[in-house]
Amino acid sequence: MADIIEVATHEFSEKGLAGARIDVIADAMRTSKRMIYYYFGSKEGLYLAVLEAAYSRIRSIEATLHLADLGPEDALRRLVAFTFDYQAANPDFIRLVMNENIHRGEFLAQSKTIQRLNVPAIEAVREIYERGVEEGIFRPGVDPVALHMAIAAPCFFNVANRHTFGLIFKQDFDDPVAAAARRDSIVEMVVRFVRA
């Protein structure tokens, strides 16, 4: 099942739910459409399993960052840098999220798993932020969900808009020096957003 999800992740991220084909996934797996339907029930069931696996992956890695072991600003810097690096290295994840937004979150809303997975992500942000406020490092009054969005948005944009932004402004998004500078800039921007 994990292998099917891996192949399906790429198919759905490239073509969206409407354009993805179960026969293509079955051929790549050297299995039958029937077997895929046996495991996942439908194309939509497989798509939902792909979304759940994608969110599970990022959240399980986030849990290994040991953010509670760091001071608030260092923890925030690590979280922002991780988010940038993970999203840059996993464009399929970004495309899946973009596709799900086209569907207005219809499938995400059906998944109790994804909703449950995102609670610890917000709690980690809240914990870092509240420690920073208590220590006088961060200003009070920032909602943890707004902080999470401030972290995710520029990291997401870095991947989602790389082709159009790169062409319009003549930026090479594959240049490691430029990518490192964007990463540092985003980390600094988020830290300044909450700094007292």
C-alpha positions as CSV (number, residue, x, y, z in Angstrom):
1,M,0.0,0.0,0.0
2,A,2.9,2.4,0.8
3,D,4.3,1.9,-2.7
4,I,0.9,2.6,-4.3
5,I,0.6,5.8,-2.2
6,E,4.1,6.8,-3.3
7,V,3.3,6.4,-7.0
8,A,-0.2,7.9,-6.6
9,T,1.3,10.9,-4.8
10,H,3.3,11.8,-7.9
11,E,0.3,11.2,-10.2
12,F,-2.1,13.3,-8.2
13,S,0.4,16.1,-7.6
14,E,1.2,16.3,-11.3
15,K,-2.4,16.0,-12.7
16,G,-4.7,16.7,-9.8
17,L,-7.6,14.6,-8.8
18,A,-9.5,15.0,-12.1
19,G,-6.5,14.4,-14.3
20,A,-4.9,11.5,-12.4
21,R,-5.5,8.1,-13.8
22,I,-5.8,4.9,-11.8
23,D,-4.6,2.9,-14.8
24,V,-1.3,4.9,-14.9
25,I,-0.8,4.1,-11.2
26,A,-1.7,0.5,-11.6
27,D,0.7,0.1,-14.6
28,A,3.6,1.8,-12.7
29,M,2.9,-0.6,-9.8
30,R,2.5,-3.7,-12.1
31,T,-0.8,-4.4,-10.4
32,S,-4.5,-4.1,-11.4
33,K,-6.9,-1.2,-11.0
34,R,-9.0,-3.8,-9.1
35,M,-6.3,-4.3,-6.5
36,I,-6.1,-0.5,-6.0
37,Y,-9.8,-0.3,-5.6
38,Y,-9.7,-3.2,-3.1
39,Y,-7.3,-1.3,-0.9
40,F,-8.7,2.2,-1.3
41,G,-12.3,1.8,-2.4
42,S,-12.2,4.5,-5.1
43,K,-10.0,7.0,-6.8
44,E,-11.2,9.6,-4.2
45,G,-10.3,7.1,-1.4
46,L,-6.8,6.8,-2.8
47,Y,-6.5,10.6,-3.2
48,L,-7.5,11.0,0.5
49,A,-5.0,8.3,1.5
50,V,-2.3,10.3,-0.4
51,L,-3.2,13.5,1.4
52,E,-3.1,11.8,4.8
53,A,0.3,10.2,4.0
54,A,1.7,13.6,2.9
55,Y,0.5,15.4,6.0
56,S,1.7,12.5,8.2
57,R,5.2,12.7,6.8
58,I,5.8,16.3,7.4
59,R,4.2,16.2,10.9
60,S,6.2,13.2,12.0
61,I,9.5,14.9,10.9
62,E,8.5,18.1,12.7
63,A,8.1,16.0,15.9
64,T,11.8,15.0,15.7
65,L,13.1,18.6,15.7
66,H,13.3,18.8,19.5
67,L,12.1,22.4,19.5
68,A,11.3,22.3,23.3
69,D,15.1,21.7,23.9
70,L,15.9,25.1,22.3
71,G,15.4,28.7,23.4
72,P,12.3,30.2,21.9
73,E,14.1,32.2,19.1
74,D,16.3,29.3,18.2
75,A,13.3,27.0,18.2
76,L,11.4,29.3,15.9
77,R,14.4,29.7,13.6
78,R,14.7,25.9,13.4
79,L,11.0,25.5,12.6
80,V,11.0,28.1,9.9
81,A,14.2,26.7,8.3
82,F,12.9,23.2,8.4
83,T,9.6,24.3,6.8
84,F,11.5,26.0,4.0
85,D,13.8,23.1,3.4
86,Y,11.1,20.4,3.6
87,Q,8.8,22.2,1.2
88,A,11.6,23.0,-1.2
89,A,12.6,19.3,-1.2
90,N,9.0,18.1,-1.5
91,P,7.3,20.0,-4.3
92,D,4.8,17.1,-4.7
93,F,3.5,18.1,-1.2
94,I,3.0,21.7,-2.3
95,R,1.2,20.6,-5.5
96,L,-1.1,18.3,-3.5
97,V,-2.0,21.2,-1.2
98,M,-2.6,23.5,-4.2
99,N,-4.8,20.8,-5.8
100,E,-6.8,20.4,-2.6
101,N,-7.3,24.2,-2.5
102,I,-8.8,23.9,-5.9
103,H,-11.3,21.5,-4.4
104,R,-11.8,24.0,-1.5
105,G,-10.5,21.5,1.0
106,E,-13.3,19.1,0.3
107,F,-11.2,16.0,0.9
108,L,-9.2,17.4,3.7
109,A,-12.5,18.1,5.5
110,Q,-13.3,14.4,5.3
111,S,-10.1,13.4,7.1
112,K,-10.1,13.2,10.9
113,T,-6.5,12.0,10.6
114,I,-5.3,15.2,8.9
115,Q,-7.3,17.4,11.4
116,R,-5.7,15.4,14.3
117,L,-2.2,15.7,12.8
118,N,-2.4,19.5,12.6
119,V,-3.2,20.0,16.3
120,P,0.4,19.2,17.5
121,A,1.8,21.4,14.8
122,I,-0.1,24.4,16.1
123,E,0.6,23.4,19.7
124,A,4.3,23.4,18.9
125,V,4.1,26.9,17.5
126,R,2.0,28.0,20.5
127,E,4.5,26.5,22.9
128,I,7.5,28.3,21.3
129,Y,5.7,31.6,21.1
130,E,4.4,31.5,24.7
131,R,7.9,30.7,26.0
132,G,9.2,33.6,24.0
133,V,6.5,36.0,25.4
134,E,7.2,34.8,29.0
135,E,10.9,35.5,28.5
136,G,10.2,38.9,27.0
137,I,11.7,37.9,23.6
138,F,8.5,37.9,21.7
139,R,5.7,40.5,21.8
140,P,2.3,39.5,23.1
141,G,-0.8,39.3,21.1
142,V,0.2,37.1,18.1
143,D,-2.2,34.3,17.4
144,P,-0.4,30.9,17.0
145,V,-2.4,30.1,13.9
146,A,-1.4,33.5,12.4
147,L,2.2,32.7,13.3
148,H,1.9,29.3,11.6
149,M,0.6,31.0,8.5
150,A,3.4,33.5,8.6
151,I,5.8,30.6,8.6
152,A,4.0,28.5,5.9
153,A,3.1,31.2,3.4
154,P,6.5,32.4,2.2
155,C,7.9,28.8,2.3
156,F,4.9,27.7,0.2
157,F,5.3,30.6,-2.2
158,N,8.9,29.7,-2.7
159,V,7.8,26.4,-4.3
160,A,4.3,27.1,-5.6
161,N,5.3,30.3,-7.5
162,R,8.9,29.4,-8.4
163,H,8.3,29.1,-12.2
164,T,6.2,32.2,-12.7
165,F,8.1,34.4,-10.3
166,G,11.4,33.1,-11.6
167,L,10.5,33.8,-15.2
168,I,9.0,37.2,-14.5
169,F,11.8,38.5,-12.3
170,K,14.6,36.5,-13.9
171,Q,15.4,34.6,-10.7
172,D,17.0,31.1,-10.8
173,F,15.2,29.2,-8.0
174,D,17.6,26.3,-8.5
175,D,20.6,28.4,-7.5
176,P,21.7,27.1,-4.1
177,V,23.2,30.5,-3.1
178,A,19.9,32.3,-3.9
179,A,17.9,29.6,-2.2
180,A,19.9,29.9,1.0
181,A,19.5,33.7,0.9
182,R,15.7,33.3,0.5
183,R,15.7,30.8,3.4
184,D,17.6,33.2,5.7
185,S,15.4,36.1,4.7
186,I,12.2,34.1,5.5
187,V,13.6,33.0,8.9
188,E,14.5,36.6,9.7
189,M,11.2,37.9,8.6
190,V,9.2,35.5,10.8
191,V,11.5,36.2,13.8
192,R,11.0,40.0,13.4
193,F,7.3,39.5,13.1
194,V,7.1,38.2,16.7
195,R,10.1,39.9,18.3
196,A,9.4,42.2,21.2
